[in-house]
């Protein structure tokens, strides 16, 4: 059914009758379509379901286009990003086109589905703004970090599960809780991969988040584990280009204090809670998608 989602996205884009937009979209990486898979798994193969999955993936693609501009990212999945190839203005406007077309098509689904997804996009935008603001200083508040990743990443996955439940006539809140846990775990794993993956796999330099000023969960936990001298050194390295020895020191301290294991365990706990909740609702098949959220290389 993912092929049906791809065809529907292409139809939505072609409906715009703009060759430049069609060409630019064709060059975007497709990714794993985890949000579409989630919607299809919960709600089945109906036309409204396929349309909803297509809209969510368009919105997700738009958010990534904007994210790459905000982060000055010139690669995505180890290929040149659209802003690297065509400039920031083109990337922003293509993102706006995909957002706008997605909202337009939402009107043809149902008022409740439209409300769930559009609210998630508001949260996503607020989370993106908060992410930028938090990058200006070394953040030590775990709850602030969790609130930001809920808005920036988990809200759209939560909405995908909730919208699918509405379309299938299933209890919305249980599925939204499931989606929220998946989204939080997904971003936690992303933050871990920024530390553990080599540059070739990641498509960007290792420890890129820290260099960009982002204090993700591993760094918050590492700071808590270090002595005063170590804390001062970690603060001093924040948001600067790291020498090899400085990168090595951070990695050594991460390993010494088992920070990465602690973070993975927290993400795994969220996944386990999500799977248990779905099992209680007779949705054992959703465990595979939950595992895919955390068992990935990029």
PAKE-131244 format. One line per 10 residues: number of its first residue (from 1); their letters; for each residue y negated, x negated, z of C-alpha. Coordinates in pm, 1 decimal. Last residue first. Layout:
N
NUM = A = Y X Z; ...
//
This chain:
298
298 = XXXXXXXXXX = -681.8 -1967.7 1012.3; -336.0 -2090.8 1111.4; -197.5 -1764.6 1243.5; 10.7 -1623.8 1529.2; -261.5 -1443.6 1729.1; -343.8 -1139.8 1516.4; -3.1 -1150.2 1348.8; 154.8 -1067.6 1686.5; -45.2 -746.5 1709.8; 44.0 -655.6 1353.1
288 = XXXXXXXXXX = 413.1 -696.3 1434.3; 379.8 -493.6 1757.1; 257.0 -191.8 1561.2; 612.0 -94.6 1466.8; 684.7 2.8 1828.9; 449.2 298.7 1794.1; 619.4 555.3 2019.6; 307.5 612.3 2230.2; 440.5 410.5 2524.7; 526.0 136.9 2275.8
278 = XXXXXXXXXX = 162.7 144.3 2168.0; 40.8 76.3 2520.7; 298.5 -198.5 2570.6; 190.3 -366.0 2247.4; -176.0 -360.5 2349.9; -101.7 -497.4 2696.3; 107.9 -777.1 2543.5; -172.2 -859.0 2300.9; -429.5 -882.6 2580.7; -195.2 -1105.7 2781.1
268 = XXXXXXXXXX = -142.5 -1326.2 2476.0; -518.5 -1381.6 2447.4; -534.5 -1484.5 2813.5; -231.0 -1710.2 2773.3; -394.3 -1873.4 2470.7; -702.2 -1950.5 2679.2; -501.6 -2105.8 2963.0; -288.1 -2306.7 2720.4; -603.4 -2439.3 2556.0; -751.6 -2540.2 2889.8
258 = XXXXXXXXXX = -453.8 -2738.4 3012.6; -682.3 -2950.8 3238.2; -568.9 -3282.3 3092.4; -536.9 -3138.8 2741.1; -891.6 -3004.2 2727.5; -1014.4 -3324.0 2890.6; -847.1 -3534.9 2624.5; -988.2 -3313.2 2348.0; -1341.7 -3346.0 2486.5; -1305.4 -3722.2 2520.6
248 = XXXXXXXXXX = -1169.7 -3755.4 2166.7; -1465.2 -3564.2 2023.7; -1698.6 -3798.3 2211.0; -1507.6 -4102.2 2087.4; -1529.6 -3978.1 1729.5; -1906.0 -3926.6 1757.2; -2026.6 -3571.5 1800.3; -2323.9 -3418.9 1620.9; -2515.3 -3224.5 1884.5; -2511.7 -2868.1 2019.3
238 = XXXXXXXXXX = -2351.1 -2953.5 2355.8; -2275.8 -3320.7 2417.9; -2513.7 -3348.0 2714.8; -2362.7 -3038.5 2873.8; -2016.1 -3192.4 2849.7; -2142.0 -3514.2 3007.4; -2307.2 -3332.6 3297.2; -1991.5 -3130.5 3359.6; -1781.6 -3446.9 3354.1; -2007.0 -3614.7 3610.1
228 = XXXXXXXXXX = -1998.7 -3305.7 3831.7; -1619.3 -3271.8 3819.8; -1457.0 -3078.0 3537.3; -1245.7 -2760.9 3564.0; -1533.2 -2508.5 3543.3; -1676.6 -2689.9 3241.5; -1337.2 -2674.1 3070.9; -1311.4 -2300.0 3131.6; -1650.1 -2238.5 2970.0; -1564.2 -2480.9 2690.6
218 = XXXXXXXXXX = -1236.7 -2301.8 2615.4; -1413.1 -1960.9 2622.1; -1670.9 -2039.2 2354.6; -2003.4 -2213.0 2411.0; -2155.9 -2200.3 2064.2; -2424.6 -2461.1 1999.6; -2337.3 -2546.5 1638.6; -2166.1 -2866.5 1754.4; -1957.9 -2656.9 1993.2; -1853.6 -2420.1 1714.7
208 = XXXXXXXXXX = -1773.0 -2705.3 1474.4; -1521.6 -2863.5 1714.5; -1319.8 -2956.7 1404.3; -1522.2 -2975.9 1081.4; -1487.8 -2680.2 842.2; -1212.9 -2540.5 618.8; -983.8 -2495.5 916.4; -674.4 -2640.4 754.6; -851.6 -2941.4 602.8; -1066.1 -2994.2 914.3
198 = XXXXXXXXXX = -768.3 -3020.3 1147.2; -693.1 -2723.9 1369.5; -696.1 -2741.9 1751.5; -1060.8 -2695.1 1846.0; -1184.5 -2438.3 1594.4; -835.5 -2288.8 1617.4; -900.0 -2205.7 1983.2; -1214.4 -2009.5 1901.0; -1029.1 -1818.9 1631.1; -755.8 -1745.8 1885.0
188 = XXXXXXXXXX = -1012.5 -1595.8 2122.0; -1152.8 -1395.3 1831.3; -815.5 -1237.5 1752.3; -743.6 -1171.8 2120.9; -1064.7 -972.9 2154.9; -990.6 -780.0 1836.8; -633.5 -699.8 1931.7; -741.1 -576.0 2273.3; -1006.4 -351.0 2116.0; -756.7 -220.0 1862.7
178 = XXXXXXXXXX = -509.6 -112.9 2132.9; -789.8 48.1 2331.9; -897.2 227.6 2014.6; -541.3 344.5 1962.2; -519.3 494.6 2310.6; -859.3 658.9 2270.1; -786.2 829.3 1938.4; -475.1 1026.6 2032.2; -303.4 1087.4 1691.9; -400.1 1334.0 1419.2
168 = XXXXXXXXXX = -329.6 1080.1 1143.7; -689.1 1061.5 1018.6; -816.8 1046.1 1377.1; -568.3 769.7 1461.2; -678.6 570.9 1155.8; -1041.4 599.5 1265.9; -953.5 475.4 1614.2; -749.7 179.0 1486.7; -1022.2 72.1 1245.8; -1288.2 132.7 1510.9
158 = XXXXXXXXXX = -1118.4 -107.9 1753.1; -1089.1 -363.8 1472.6; -1459.3 -314.9 1397.6; -1558.7 -345.9 1765.7; -1336.5 -650.0 1829.4; -1533.1 -900.2 1622.2; -1907.4 -915.9 1693.8; -1931.9 -652.5 1965.5; -1624.4 -751.1 2162.9; -1699.9 -1117.9 2095.1
148 = XXXXXXXXXX = -2042.6 -1076.8 2256.2; -1918.2 -888.5 2560.5; -1651.3 -1151.7 2618.7; -1912.0 -1429.9 2604.9; -2141.7 -1245.1 2846.0; -1845.7 -1189.7 3077.6; -1757.4 -1559.2 3066.4; -2104.2 -1664.4 3180.2; -2136.8 -2042.0 3136.4; -2360.6 -2043.7 2827.8
138 = XXXXXXXXXX = -2505.0 -2378.8 2716.4; -2826.5 -2278.5 2537.8; -2960.4 -2171.0 2197.3; -2618.2 -2063.8 2071.2; -2630.0 -1758.9 2299.1; -2914.3 -1611.5 2092.8; -2724.1 -1648.3 1764.6; -2411.6 -1490.4 1914.3; -2624.6 -1208.2 2056.8; -2760.3 -1129.7 1710.1
128 = XXXXXXXXXX = -2408.7 -1124.8 1566.3; -2294.5 -903.0 1851.3; -2576.4 -656.3 1786.7; -2475.4 -645.3 1420.3; -2110.9 -582.6 1507.2; -2209.5 -312.3 1755.5; -2408.7 -129.2 1488.2; -2116.2 -176.3 1249.3; -1884.1 -28.6 1511.9; -2106.9 278.7 1537.9
118 = XXXXXXXXXX = -2077.7 321.2 1161.0; -1697.6 311.3 1187.9; -1658.1 572.4 1460.4; -1929.9 804.4 1324.9; -1791.0 796.8 970.2; -1442.0 874.7 1099.9; -1580.4 1169.3 1296.8; -1790.2 1303.0 1008.5; -1496.2 1286.5 766.6; -1402.2 1085.5 456.8
108 = XXXXXXXXXX = -1655.9 1143.9 176.9; -1955.7 1037.9 385.5; -1783.3 705.2 446.0; -1831.6 631.2 74.5; -2206.6 591.9 120.5; -2161.0 373.5 427.7; -1930.3 140.6 235.0; -2167.7 126.2 -59.7; -2448.8 25.0 172.7; -2249.0 -242.9 353.0
98 = XXXXXXXXXX = -2117.7 -386.1 25.3; -2467.1 -393.3 -127.4; -2614.7 -550.2 187.4; -2351.3 -823.2 181.6; -2428.0 -888.2 -184.0; -2795.2 -912.8 -86.0; -2729.2 -1162.4 190.8; -2508.4 -1382.3 -26.5; -2759.2 -1377.7 -315.3; -3045.2 -1474.1 -85.7
88 = XXXXXXXXXX = -2844.2 -1748.9 82.0; -2768.8 -1939.9 -237.0; -2527.8 -1905.5 -527.8; -2246.0 -2152.5 -467.2; -2302.7 -2248.4 -103.1; -2398.8 -1889.0 -18.9; -2072.5 -1771.3 -175.9; -1869.8 -2006.7 39.8; -1707.3 -2310.8 -118.6; -1332.3 -2308.2 -54.2
78 = XXXXXXXXXX = -1141.0 -2423.1 255.7; -1096.6 -2072.8 391.7; -1474.1 -2027.2 375.7; -1693.6 -2328.4 309.0; -2068.0 -2384.3 314.2; -2138.6 -2241.8 657.7; -2506.7 -2242.8 753.8; -2402.5 -2029.7 1054.1; -2640.6 -1740.8 975.6; -2562.4 -1760.1 603.4
68 = XXXXXXXXXX = -2188.1 -1767.6 663.1; -2214.6 -1474.6 904.3; -2403.0 -1263.4 648.9; -2124.0 -1305.8 395.3; -1865.5 -1252.7 668.4; -2028.1 -923.5 771.7; -2024.3 -800.8 412.2; -1653.9 -882.1 379.0; -1582.7 -684.7 697.9; -1779.2 -388.0 563.5
58 = XXXXXXXXXX = -1584.5 -400.7 237.9; -1258.7 -426.5 434.8; -1356.8 -121.5 640.1; -1440.5 75.9 326.4; -1107.8 -9.5 161.8; -913.4 92.7 472.8; -1102.6 421.7 484.9; -1033.7 488.1 117.4; -663.4 412.9 162.5; -648.6 647.9 461.3
48 = XXXXXXXXXX = -832.1 923.8 276.4; -582.9 887.5 -9.3; -278.2 909.5 218.5; -48.0 608.5 275.4; 23.3 612.4 649.4; -207.6 653.5 948.0; -117.9 381.3 1199.2; 36.1 122.3 966.0; -221.5 187.2 694.8; -513.2 139.5 933.9
38 = XXXXXXXXXX = -367.3 -178.7 1082.4; -287.6 -326.5 741.2; -645.2 -255.3 632.9; -781.0 -434.0 937.8; -548.1 -731.3 886.5; -652.6 -772.4 523.8; -510.0 -1126.6 516.2; -806.8 -1286.7 344.8; -937.0 -1170.1 6.5; -1155.7 -1469.4 -79.6
28 = XXXXXXXXXX = -1472.8 -1366.3 -267.6; -1499.6 -1454.8 -635.0; -1433.9 -1104.0 -764.1; -1720.2 -980.1 -544.6; -1966.9 -1204.2 -726.7; -1848.8 -1089.3 -1068.5; -1863.8 -719.7 -983.6; -2206.0 -762.3 -821.9; -2339.1 -939.6 -1130.7; -2184.4 -684.1 -1367.3
18 = XXXXXXXXXX = -2350.8 -388.1 -1195.8; -2204.0 -46.3 -1268.2; -2199.5 44.6 -895.9; -1877.8 238.3 -954.7; -1714.5 -97.7 -1030.0; -1750.3 -196.6 -664.5; -1594.6 127.4 -538.5; -1316.7 98.6 -797.7; -1247.6 -262.9 -700.2; -1226.6 -156.7 -335.9
8 = XXXXXXXX = -985.5 122.2 -433.5; -766.8 -115.4 -631.8; -745.4 -354.0 -335.5; -653.8 -65.6 -102.5; -381.7 49.8 -341.7; -245.3 -305.7 -348.8; -235.0 -296.9 30.3; 0.0 0.0 0.0
//
